[in-house]
Amino acid sequence: MKLLIIEYIILRNFEILKLINKERRVYGIAPLRYNNNKYISQGTNLRANEITRYFAHYCPNGTLFNTAFARSVKPYVSGENALKRSLYSYEKPSSNAKQLARTFYNQWYKSPGHRKNMLRSSFRGASLSVKVAYDAKKKRNYYYAVQIFTTK
């Protein structure tokens, strides 16, 4: 079961990256590579967990998002896209990685600031993490996703 979950996560992440790179090609921008550096991945997962509790480009302690990353990679962490998407009462978390990738990509693409990050030519790599969490106040589940962009 764990292997299937990991394969699903990898597929979803690469699907989002394919969509971003397709758009970057239209503008003549070099493609992003998936940044699987251990410390980038750890920081990206930490940020995804943080935004389930404190949805902002700042950490819960008030510092900028890049402070969630190890000192050795922090200089390369240069951008963040975050999203929160409701799961309606009739909806279950999607097991279709391509569909979920398209949903996230479209939500980011429609936002001028997020789109600018996806097309920023100085960004060379990207990492992604997605969480599903329950919001007790609104009594519903949400997808929380974070994209981290690196210059290396």
N, C-alpha and C positions, 0 to 999 in steps of 0.2 A: 504493500500500500504506500509506504513512504517513497519508494522509487517512482511510482505513478504520480504522486504529488509533485515531486521534484521535476519530473519530465514535463508536467503541465505548466509549472512555474516558468521553466526555461522556454517552453514553446510560447507562452503568453508574452514574456519579456522580449523574445526575438521578433514576435509578430508586431509589437509596438515599434521596435527599432526599425523593422522593414518599412512600416508606414512612414515613419519620420524620414528615413533615408530616401524613400521614393520622392518625398516633397523636397528634400535637400537637393536631389539631382536636378529637379525642375529649375532650381535657382543656381545651379552650377556650384553648389557647396559640397565639400568633401563629406563622405558618409561618416556617421558616428560608429564607433565600434562598441561592443558591449564590454564595459569595464568590470571584470570579475575579480579584481584585486580584493583580497580577503578583507582588508581594512575599509575599502570603499563599500563592500557588501555589508559589513557589520554596521557601518554608519548609516547606510541607506535603510537597513532593517530597523535600526534604532529610531530614525526619523519617522518611519511609517508607524511605529508603535507610539511615538510621541504625538503625532497628529491625530491619533484616535482620541486623545485626551485634551489636546490643546492645538486646535487647527489654526496654524499660523506658520509663517516662514521664520519663526523664532522658536527656540526650545522653551520648554516650560519654565526654565530658570531666567528667561528674558534675553538670553544671548542669541546671536544670529545662528541660523540653521547649520552652518559649517562647523560650529563648535562641537557638534555631535561626532565628528570624525577624529581619528587618531592624528596626532601631530605630524606623523610622517607623510600623510596624504592630504592633510588640510590645505596646503598651498595649491593643490590641483582641483579642489572642489570649488566650483565657480558659479553654479546655478542650481536652482531647485524649482520644480513644478510639483505642486500638491493638488490633490482633488479629493472631494467628498461627494459621493453619489448615493442617493437613497436606494434602498432595496424595499420596494413596496410590499405590502402584506401578502400579496399573491405571488411574489417573486422569490425564488431561491437563488443562492449564489450560483453563478453560471459555471458550468463545467465545460463550456465551449471557449477554449482559449482564444481562438480567432475573433469570435464575436465580442468577447470582453476586451481584447486589445483594441478593436475598432471603436468600441464605446468610449474607452479611456482616451484614445487618440483624438477622437472627434471632440470630446469635451475640452481637452487642452487646446486643440487647434482653433476652436471658436473664440478662445480668449486671446486678445492681442499680445499680452505680456507672456503668456505661456507659449504661444506660437513663436514669438521672437526668440525665446530660449531654445526651442527645438530647431530653429534655423540659424542660430548664432554661429558664424563661421569659426570663431575661436574655440568652440567646444569640439573636442575630439572623441570623447567617450561618454557613455551613459550607463547608469545603473537604475534598477527599478525594484520597488517592493510594494506589495498590496496586502492589506489587512481587511478583514470584515469584523466590525465591532458593533455592539448594541449601544444605542443612545437611550438611556433610561428616561430622560426628560421627554423625548419625542416618541418613545416606545416603538422604535424601529431600528433595523440593522442598516448599516452604511458600509459601502466600500470606501476605503481610504487608500489612496495610492500616492506614492512619491517617486519622482524621477530626479535623479541627481546627475548633473552634467559636470564633466571634468575636462581640464585643458590638456591632459596627458593620457 
